[in-house]
Amino acid sequence: MGFMKFIADGMLGKLARWLRLAGHDVTYIGDLQVPPEKQDDALLERAKLERRELLTCDLVLHRRAKKSGIRSIFIKASDVVSQLVEVSKRGGRKVKITPENSRCPMCNGRLKSASKKEIEGLVPETVLKAQREFWRCVKCGKTYWHGKHWKTIIEMASRYNRLMK
């Protein structure tokens, strides 16, 4: 499955994180420290320069993007699962969340499998003993494992899969 490159507006931070978990390369305007009054121009400029598809809740911005020849998906839904369905249906690709393909939900860096030895001292001792698989972000160094949050991810993924049928 090919991964997409997106840029998301300030209202879609949660969607950006979920798309990153699904392995897509997502720039989130909220991470770029652009003043609010310059964000629309920055989104369009970066989308064009980096060949990213714009994800936005702003109809005016969506229309501006289309006029400029920038691929754009207008997001209508407010909950993240329905937003993922919109991206899938309009982008023509199903979203699949697997740790092997995930990106860091915080910084968009690539996740790499890590051994217990590599992450010793970076996670609580109880986690080190209880878990077998770990991933580290090559960009920010954050460590991930199948903890309690993984149950939430699985639940969200199954809700998404039900809506896609």
C-alpha positions in Angstrom: 0.0 0.0 0.0 1.4 3.4 -0.9 1.4 6.0 1.7 0.1 9.5 1.1 1.6 12.9 1.9 -0.8 15.3 3.6 -0.8 18.7 5.3 -3.5 19.3 7.8 -5.0 22.6 9.1 -5.2 23.6 12.7 -8.6 22.0 13.4 -7.3 18.5 12.4 -4.6 17.7 14.9 -6.2 14.5 16.0 -6.8 13.3 12.4 -3.1 14.1 11.7 -1.9 11.9 14.5 -4.2 9.0 13.4 -3.0 9.3 9.8 0.6 9.2 11.1 -0.2 6.0 13.0 -1.4 4.6 9.7 2.0 5.4 8.2 1.1 8.5 6.2 3.5 11.5 6.1 1.4 14.3 7.6 2.6 17.8 8.3 0.4 19.5 10.9 0.2 23.3 10.8 0.0 23.4 14.6 3.5 22.0 14.8 5.0 24.6 12.5 4.7 27.7 14.7 3.1 29.8 12.0 1.0 32.8 13.2 -2.7 32.2 12.8 -3.2 35.0 10.3 -0.5 33.4 8.0 -1.6 29.8 8.3 -3.8 29.6 5.2 -1.0 30.9 3.0 1.6 28.7 4.7 -0.7 25.6 4.2 -1.2 26.3 0.5 2.5 27.2 -0.1 3.8 24.0 1.6 1.1 21.8 0.0 2.3 23.0 -3.4 6.0 22.9 -2.6 6.0 19.5 -1.0 3.2 18.0 -3.2 1.0 17.3 -0.2 -2.8 16.9 -0.2 -4.5 19.5 1.9 -6.8 18.3 4.7 -9.1 21.1 5.9 -12.4 21.9 7.6 -12.3 25.4 6.0 -14.4 25.5 2.8 -13.0 28.8 1.7 -9.4 27.4 2.1 -10.5 24.2 0.3 -11.8 26.2 -2.7 -8.6 28.3 -2.8 -6.5 25.2 -2.9 -8.5 23.7 -5.7 -8.3 26.9 -7.7 -4.5 26.8 -7.2 -4.3 23.3 -8.5 -3.6 21.8 -5.1 -5.3 18.5 -4.2 -7.5 19.0 -1.2 -10.0 17.1 0.9 -12.7 19.0 2.6 -13.4 17.3 6.0 -17.0 17.7 7.2 -17.1 15.2 10.1 -16.1 16.2 13.6 -15.2 12.8 15.1 -11.8 11.3 14.0 -13.1 7.9 12.9 -15.6 9.6 10.5 -12.8 11.9 9.3 -10.6 8.9 8.6 -13.5 7.4 6.5 -13.7 10.7 4.6 -10.0 10.7 3.8 -10.2 7.1 2.7 -13.2 7.5 0.4 -12.0 10.8 -1.1 -8.3 9.8 -1.3 -9.1 6.4 -2.7 -7.0 4.5 -0.1 -8.0 2.6 3.0 -6.3 3.5 6.3 -4.6 0.6 8.0 -2.9 1.0 11.4 0.0 -1.3 12.1 3.0 -0.6 14.3 5.4 -1.7 11.5 4.2 1.1 9.2 3.3 3.7 11.8 4.9 7.1 12.1 5.4 8.9 15.3 2.0 10.5 16.1 3.8 13.4 17.8 6.5 14.5 15.3 5.8 12.5 12.1 9.2 10.7 12.3 9.6 7.1 11.3 9.2 4.4 13.9 11.9 1.7 14.1 11.7 -1.6 16.0 13.8 -1.4 19.1 15.2 -4.1 21.4 14.7 -4.2 25.2 18.4 -3.3 25.6 18.0 -0.2 23.4 15.1 1.2 25.5 16.3 0.2 28.9 16.0 3.2 31.2 13.7 5.0 28.8 10.5 3.2 29.9 9.3 2.1 33.4 10.8 -1.2 34.6 7.3 -2.7 34.7 6.8 -2.0 31.0 10.2 -3.4 30.2 9.3 -6.6 31.9 5.7 -6.9 30.6 6.2 -6.0 27.0 8.2 -7.8 24.2 7.9 -5.4 21.3 9.0 -1.7 21.3 9.4 1.0 18.7 11.4 4.2 18.8 10.9 7.4 16.8 14.1 8.1 14.8 13.4 11.8 14.9 12.3 12.6 18.5 13.3 9.4 20.3 9.9 8.7 21.8 9.3 5.0 22.7 6.2 3.1 21.9 4.8 -0.3 22.9 1.4 -2.2 23.0 0.2 -0.6 26.2 -3.2 0.4 27.3 -3.4 3.0 24.5 -3.1 0.1 22.0 -6.6 -1.1 23.1 -8.0 2.3 22.1 -6.2 2.2 18.8 -7.7 -1.2 18.0 -11.2 -0.1 19.0 -10.9 3.0 16.8 -9.6 0.9 13.9 -12.5 -1.6 14.2 -15.0 1.3 14.3 -13.3 2.7 11.1 -13.5 -0.8 9.4 -17.2 -1.1 10.2 -17.9 2.3 8.7 -15.9 1.5 5.6 -18.1 -1.5 4.7 
